[in-house]
Amino acid sequence: MAKGKKKSTSSNTIALNKKAKHEYFLEDKIEAGLELQGWEVKSIRQGKVNIADSYVFIKDGEAFVLGTRITPLNSASTHVVADPERSRKLLLKKREIDRLIGARDREGYSIVATSMYWKKCWVKLAIHLAKGKKSHDKRDDIKDKDWARQKERMMKHSAR
């Protein structure tokens, strides 16, 4: 019997920031590790995380994510004072941080967290350089989504 890798049936995605795609033009994607405490990892495994209002700020040459809410479990955090919305340090290389600083300062980009996922046993955060959308851009996106939905319906009915 040959040994093979086990295929994971569940998705590796922990949380998504769907609002970011609607509010911003997402450009460069960077994968960052997170500096977490033990109770946070246990809560993430239970799916008690929300990154809807998350954004990245840079202070003293280090990147931090703010607005990520990790709700503590009652059983896991009895001996620790848990702050569910604390700022968490991002584990990035110096070159990546410099690129983020340059894009933010010179070109006016925002740095937005878009998804949290498992990569092997590590929790990773996908962050994007993003430009804000105007209201007419948002309307165009909604119109395109509606048209795509209508096309799918027409194709489905014509196939019958």
C-alpha positions as CSV (number, residue, x, y, z in Angstrom):
1,M,0.0,0.0,0.0
2,A,1.6,3.3,-1.1
3,K,1.6,6.2,1.3
4,G,-0.1,9.3,-0.1
5,K,-0.9,12.8,1.2
6,K,-4.3,13.1,2.8
7,K,-6.5,15.5,1.0
8,S,-8.3,18.0,3.1
9,T,-12.0,18.0,2.5
10,S,-12.6,21.3,4.2
11,S,-11.6,24.7,2.9
12,N,-8.5,26.4,4.3
13,T,-10.3,29.7,4.4
14,I,-11.0,30.9,7.9
15,A,-12.6,34.4,7.2
16,L,-13.2,36.7,4.3
17,N,-13.5,40.4,4.0
18,K,-16.2,40.7,1.3
19,K,-16.7,44.4,1.9
20,A,-13.1,45.1,0.8
21,K,-13.8,44.0,-2.8
22,H,-16.8,46.3,-2.9
23,E,-15.1,49.3,-1.4
24,Y,-11.7,49.1,-3.0
25,F,-9.8,48.3,-6.2
26,L,-7.5,45.5,-4.9
27,E,-4.1,45.4,-6.5
28,D,-0.9,43.8,-5.1
29,K,-1.5,40.8,-2.8
30,I,0.9,40.0,0.1
31,E,0.7,37.0,2.3
32,A,1.6,37.8,6.0
33,G,1.9,35.6,9.1
34,L,0.3,36.7,12.3
35,E,1.7,36.8,15.8
36,L,-1.0,35.1,17.9
37,Q,-1.5,34.0,21.4
38,G,-2.6,30.5,22.3
39,W,-6.2,31.3,23.1
40,E,-6.5,33.1,19.7
41,V,-5.4,30.1,17.8
42,K,-8.0,28.0,19.7
43,S,-10.7,30.5,18.9
44,I,-9.7,30.6,15.2
45,R,-9.9,26.8,15.0
46,Q,-13.5,27.2,16.2
47,G,-14.2,29.8,13.6
48,K,-14.8,32.7,16.0
49,V,-13.0,35.4,13.9
50,N,-14.2,38.4,11.9
51,I,-12.0,40.5,9.6
52,A,-14.7,42.7,8.1
53,D,-13.3,46.0,9.3
54,S,-9.6,45.0,9.3
55,Y,-6.9,47.3,8.0
56,V,-3.1,47.4,8.3
57,F,-1.1,50.2,9.8
58,I,2.7,50.6,10.0
59,K,4.4,51.9,13.1
60,D,8.2,52.1,13.7
61,G,9.0,49.9,10.7
62,E,6.6,47.1,11.8
63,A,3.2,46.2,10.4
64,F,0.1,45.6,12.6
65,V,-3.4,44.6,11.8
66,L,-6.3,46.4,13.6
67,G,-10.0,45.7,13.6
68,T,-9.7,41.9,13.5
69,R,-12.1,40.5,16.1
70,I,-11.2,37.1,17.6
71,T,-13.8,36.2,20.1
72,P,-12.4,34.3,23.1
73,L,-13.7,30.8,24.0
74,N,-15.0,30.5,27.5
75,S,-13.1,27.3,28.3
76,A,-9.8,28.3,26.6
77,S,-9.2,31.8,28.1
78,T,-10.1,31.4,31.8
79,H,-6.6,32.2,33.1
80,V,-5.8,35.0,30.5
81,V,-7.2,38.4,30.1
82,A,-8.3,38.3,26.5
83,D,-8.7,41.4,24.4
84,P,-10.6,40.4,21.3
85,E,-9.7,43.5,19.2
86,R,-6.1,44.0,20.1
87,S,-3.6,45.0,17.3
88,R,-1.7,42.0,16.1
89,K,1.8,42.1,14.6
90,L,2.2,41.0,11.0
91,L,5.2,38.9,10.2
92,L,6.6,40.4,7.0
93,K,10.0,40.8,5.5
94,K,11.7,44.3,5.6
95,R,11.4,44.6,1.8
96,E,7.7,43.9,1.9
97,I,7.2,46.5,4.7
98,D,9.2,49.1,2.7
99,R,7.1,48.4,-0.4
100,L,3.9,48.9,1.7
101,I,5.2,52.2,3.2
102,G,6.2,53.5,-0.2
103,A,2.8,52.7,-1.8
104,R,0.9,54.1,1.1
105,D,2.9,57.4,1.3
106,R,3.7,58.2,-2.3
107,E,0.8,56.7,-4.2
108,G,-2.0,57.0,-1.7
109,Y,-2.9,53.4,-1.3
110,S,-4.7,51.8,1.7
111,I,-3.6,48.5,3.1
112,V,-6.6,46.2,3.6
113,A,-6.9,42.6,5.0
114,T,-9.0,40.5,2.6
115,S,-8.8,36.9,3.9
116,M,-7.5,34.7,6.7
117,Y,-6.6,31.1,5.9
118,W,-4.6,28.1,7.1
119,K,-1.3,27.3,5.3
120,K,-0.2,24.0,6.7
121,C,-0.4,24.7,10.5
122,W,0.1,28.4,10.2
123,V,-2.5,31.2,10.1
124,K,-1.9,33.5,7.2
125,L,-3.5,36.9,6.4
126,A,-3.9,38.0,2.8
127,I,-3.4,41.8,2.6
128,H,-3.8,44.0,-0.5
129,L,-2.7,47.4,-1.6
130,A,-6.0,49.1,-2.4
131,K,-7.4,52.3,-3.9
132,G,-10.8,53.5,-2.8
133,K,-13.7,53.3,-5.3
134,K,-16.0,56.1,-6.1
135,S,-19.7,55.6,-5.9
136,H,-20.1,55.4,-9.7
137,D,-17.5,52.6,-9.8
138,K,-19.5,50.7,-7.2
139,R,-22.6,51.1,-9.3
140,D,-20.8,49.8,-12.4
141,D,-19.7,46.7,-10.4
142,I,-23.3,46.0,-9.3
143,K,-24.5,46.4,-12.8
144,D,-21.9,43.9,-14.1
145,K,-22.8,41.4,-11.4
146,D,-26.5,41.7,-12.3
147,W,-25.8,41.2,-16.0
148,A,-23.6,38.2,-15.3
149,R,-26.4,36.7,-13.2
150,Q,-29.0,37.3,-15.9
151,K,-26.7,35.7,-18.5
152,E,-26.4,32.6,-16.3
153,R,-30.2,32.4,-16.0
154,M,-30.7,32.8,-19.7
155,M,-28.1,30.1,-20.5
156,K,-29.7,27.8,-18.0
157,H,-33.2,28.3,-19.4
158,S,-32.0,27.9,-23.0
159,A,-30.2,24.6,-22.2
160,R,-33.6,23.0,-21.0
